[in-house]
């Protein structure tokens, strides 16, 4: 449940030309795959072992990029809608959907080469010759798309979900408004950074004149495992991250804590089958942490650094014993990260996390500008995530080494059916 716990393995395989993928296998091979909702989780490992390009279908019951096995690279972008036309917004979402279908299946946007030849190409071209690399593109709608400064911008106010509100200012937040919120968000994940960047670049280009990029974040080295087939990774503090994350193979937890259910919000039944995306940019005080003793680091986290086992003993996946006494108090300190993030201390709250490490060079003082770009998918952000984050921000001893500098919440519609555009139910 914590901003600092999540995991997964980077798929491998030979690079295959995008044209070769379709010239040899044929577009029908991808079309056949796209109808199998669980294909990505069940067969990704088999295809990687065989050296085939890793492709996750865009169409399905839920949007890809949520329970999809977490890829190694991220390009996340938030956009402000610059038009006041509902029709123009729908046209944008339709164009984005068409481009996402092409890019996730390894095809160039708009066919690549334009007709006439003197026009700009339909695709920016930097992913030509690269395989799809497990690219997923996930779209979300922010609260300001429904209402901004009291204005019902696109006739959507009555359909705004009750849980879709701007996240509050948590204790110790030091938010940069230029790195927070947005009318729309796009999460592009892949195992090749150039493929992820290519996706956001092309979608931003398509949005010119209708939506402008507000802010963006690159991420590397996933800090979440969304499938039990993935090993637990480490964050930039050197600790295993995501030991107790929700996984794709846990349907009951997904139903209870991730997917919005029919009837959750009668005014927003269009969101059933979708989720909410929480994003938090968390800067880590790397230099201070690196001068902290290993004993203190483990005490702050509540886990052994090498194996990831709770300080109460066992293995990585052993349940912590919060009642076990140590010298002068509980062996799992009352302000340790693991204790405060555990479901037993948060009314049973769980979430599915897909965070990534980031480094953005150095700050003005010559320190690493690095940390965790926390992403979580939750069913009830205001009633479950917000209380937990308030507790963590106020009481977690690890906050001495963290600073939250960006924040946002978006409603993520259900998956897209053939012939529809993303979020079509909202506008129907």
N, C-alpha and C positions, 0 to 999 in steps of 0.2 A: 504494500500500500504506500510505499514511500517514494519520494522523488529519487532516492538513490538505490533502488533495487529493481533489476530487470535483466534479459539474456538471449543467445542464438548463434548459429554457425554460418559463416559466409559460404554460399555455394561456390563450387568450382566447376571448371569446364573449359574446353577450348573455345576461343573466339570463333564465331561463325558469322559470315556475311549476312546482313539482313536480307539482301536480294537473294542470296543463296538459300536462306531459310524458306522463302516462298517459291523460288524457282525450282527447287528440288522437291520439297515436301508438298508444296501447293497450299494456297490459302485455306483449302478445305480442311487441312489437318488442324489448323488453329481453330477453325469454326467448330469442328467436332469436339475439341477440348473445351471450348468456352461454355458448353452446356452442362458441364459437370462441376457443380458448385464446390465439391470437396476435393477436386483434383489437385489443387495447389499443395494442400497439406499432405495428402496421401501419397503423391507420386513425385514430388519435387526431388527427393533424394535419389529415386530410381533414375530419373532423367539426367541428373547431374552425373551420376556414376557412369551412365552410358555416353556422356559427352554431348548430349543434346542441349540446345538452348533452353534456358529456364523461362517459361512463359506462364504468367498467371492471368486467367481470363478476366476481362473488365466487367462483363455482365454477370449477374448472379443475384442471389437473395439478399446478400449484404455487400456493401462496397468492399473491394479488395483493399489491403493495406491496414486492416484491423486485426483479424485473426490469422492473416497470412504469416507464415514464418518470417520473423523480422529480418530484413535485409541488412547489409552492412553500411549503406550510405543513405543520407537523407538530404533533400533540399525542400525546405518548408517555406511557403510564402503566403503573406496576407495581402489582400487587395481592398481598396476602396472603390466602390462603384461611382463613376463620374457622370453617368447619365441619369436623367429623371424619367426615362421612358421604360415602362414595364416591358414593352415589346422588344426593345433593344437588349434588356437584361435576359429575356428568354432566348433571344437570338445568340447572345454570348454563351449561355449555358449549353445551347444546342451545338455551337461550334466547338466549345471545349470538350463536349462529350465525343464528338466525331474525332477530334484530334487525339483524345486519350485512348480511344479504341485502336487507332492506328499505332500510336507509339508503344502501348503495352503489348501489342502483338508483333512488334518489330518492323512496322512499316513507316515510311516517311509521311509526315503530315501533308495532306493535300496532294499526294502522289509525288512530291519532291520537285520535279522539274516543271516549271510553269508553261502554260500555253496562253498567250504568245511568249516566246522565248525572252523578249525584252522586259517582261514583268519580273518583279522579285520572286525568287523561288518560294514554293509553298512550305518548305522545311529549311531550317537554318543549317543543316548539313553536318554538324559536328559529331553526330552519332552514326553517320554512314560507315558501314563496315563493322560496327559493333553489334553484338547480339542483344536481345532485350534485357538480359541480366536480371530477370525477375522483377521488372519494373511494375510498380503499382502506383496508381494516382487516385487519391482520396479527396473528395470535395466537402466543404463545410460552409454553413451559413451563420454569420454573426448576428447578435441582437440588433445592431444598427441597420441591418438590411430590412428589418421589419418596422422599426421606428427610430428616428434620429431627431433630436431637438424638438420632440413633440410632433413631428411630421410623419404621417403614414406615407412613406415614399413611393411604394409600389402596390398599394392596396393589400398589404399582407398583414397589417397590424393585428387583425382579429385571429390570425392563424399562428401568431407567435407562441411558441411553447412556454409554459409557465416557468420551466427550469432554465430557459435561455435568457439570462440576464448577465450584465457585466460582472465579472468576478470582483469581490470586495478587495479593499486594500488590507492585506494581512499584516500582522505584526512583523516589524523589521523589513518590510518591503521597501525597496528603493527603485521603483519602476521608472523606466524610460518610456514616456508616452509614444515615442517614435518607434519603439519595439513592442508595442502592445496593441491588441484588439485588431479590428478590421471587419469590413462587411462580408468578405468571403475569405476562405483559406483553402490552400491546396497543399497536400502532403504527397511528395514524390519520393518513393523509396526504391532503391535498386542496389545491386551488388557492384556496380560500376559507377563512380561519381559523375562521370561525363554523361551517362545515360540519364541520371536524375536531374542534372543541371539542364540538359537538353530539353527535358520535359517542361520544366518551369519556364525556361526561356521561350519556348514556342507558345505556351499558353499565355504568357505575358504579352507576347507580340500579337497574338490573336485578339487580346483584350484591349489593345490600343484604341483610345477614343471612347471606350465604354467602362473600363476598369483600369486603375493604376496601382502598381505595386506599392504597398505601404511600408512593408519591411520583409526581410527574408533571413533565413538561418540555414547554414550548411552544417551537417552533422556527419560524424564518422564513428565507427566502432560502436555498434548498437549496445545499449544497456538494458536490453529486455529480451527474454525468450518467450515467444508467443506460441511455441509448440514444444511438446515434451521430447521431440527429436533433437532439440537444440541444447547445447551446453550453456551453462551460466557464464556470462562474460564479466568483465571488470570495468569499473568506472575509473576516472582519473585520480581518485584517491587510492587506487590499487586494490580495492575490495570487490569481491563478487557482488554482482548487482542483479536482482530479480529472482532470487531463490523461490519466493512464494508468489510469483506472478500467476494470474489466470492464464490458462492455455486453451488452445483451440479444441483440445480433446476433452474439455470439461464443460459439456453443454448446460448442465444445471447452473453452474456459476455464470456462464455467459448469459443465460436467460435471466438470472436474478440480478446481475450487477452490470451488464454491458448493454444488452439490446433493449431498446425502448419497446414496451409491449402495447398492444392494442388496448385502449382504455386507460392508459397511464394519464393521458391528458386529452379529453374529448375535443378540445379546440385544435389539437395538433395531432390527430390520428395519421396525418400524412407522414409523420416521423416514425411510425411503428416499423420495426425492423432495422431502424437506424440506431444511432448512439449520439453521445456528446463528446467532443474532443476538448480536453483541457491542455493548454500549452503553457509552460513556465520556463523562462530562460534563467538558469541558476548559475551565477558566477561562483567559482571556487577560489578560495585564497590558497592557491597552490604552494607558494613559497613558505607560508606560515605552517601549512600542513606538513611539508617536507622536513621541517625542523622539529616536529612533534614526535615524542617517543612512541615506539610500537605499542607499548602497554597502554598509553593514553589513547592512541588511535583505536585500538580494539575496544577499549572501554566506551568511547564515544559511540562507536558503531553498534557494539553489542555482539560482535562476531569475531571469530578467529580469522586473521587475514589470509593465511595460506589455504586453508580448507573451506572456509566460509561457514564453519559450524558455529552455532550459538555458544556463548561463553558458558552456558549451563551444561555443555557437553553434547556428545553424539557426533553426527555427521552434518553435512550441509543442510540436509532436508529434515533433520530432527526438529520437533517442535520445541521452542524455547521453554524452559522452566523458570517462570518469573518469580516463583516463591522460593527458589533455592537461595540460601544465605551464603554470603562470602564474608570476607573480613570487613567488619564495620557496616554491613548492609547487604542488600540483594546482590548476587553475583551478576545479575543483569540490571545495571543501574536504572533507577526510576526515570532518569532523563536521557537514557540511551536511545539511539535512533530506531533500532529494531523494536524495542519495547513500545515506544510511542506510535509506531506505524502499524503494529500488529492488530489484526481484526478484533481480538479480544479487548482491546483498549479503545475501539472505535465503533462500538455497537455492531460488530460483525462486518463492517465495510470492507469490500474488496474492489479492486479495479484492474483493468488490463492496461499495462504500461508498455510503451514503445519508444522509450527515450534514446537519445544519442549523445555521445561525447561531442564537444566542440572546442575549437581553439581559433580565436580571431586575432592572432598576432599578439602585440603587447599594448598595455595601456600607457598613459602619459608618464607613469612612474617607472616604466620599464619592467613591469610585472606581467606574467602571462595572463592574457585575457582568455580564460578557458573555463570550462565547466560542463554542466549537464543541461541539454535541452530536453526537458521533461515533457513527455506526451503521455496522456492517459485517456482511455475511452471508458466512459461511465454512463450508467443509466439515469442517475439522479445527481447531477453535479451540486446543486444548491443544498440538498438535504443530506448528502453523504460526503462528497468531496470537501466542501467548504468547512464543515465542522472539524474534519480531520486535519486540514491544512492550518486552521486556526490553532489547534493544539500543537502541531509540529512547529509552527513558526514561533509560538510563545514559549514552549517548554523544551524543545529538542536542544541538547547541549551542542550538537553538531552545527547549529546555526552560527556559532562563533566563526565558523570557517566558510559560511555560505552567504550569498546575497542574491535575492530574487530581483532581477532587473527587467524582466518582460513577462507579459501575462495575456491570456486570451481564452475565450470560450466560444465554441461553434457547435451548432446542431449539424450532425452528419446524416443525411438522408439514407434510406435503405438502398439496396443495390438497384442497378439500372436494368430494365428489361430491354430486349431487342426492340429497336425502333423508337425508344423513349430517350429523353435527355435527363441528365442528373437533376434530381429534385422536381421532376415533373408533377408529382402528386401535390406539391405545395401550390402550384399555379393552376391546377385543374379546377 
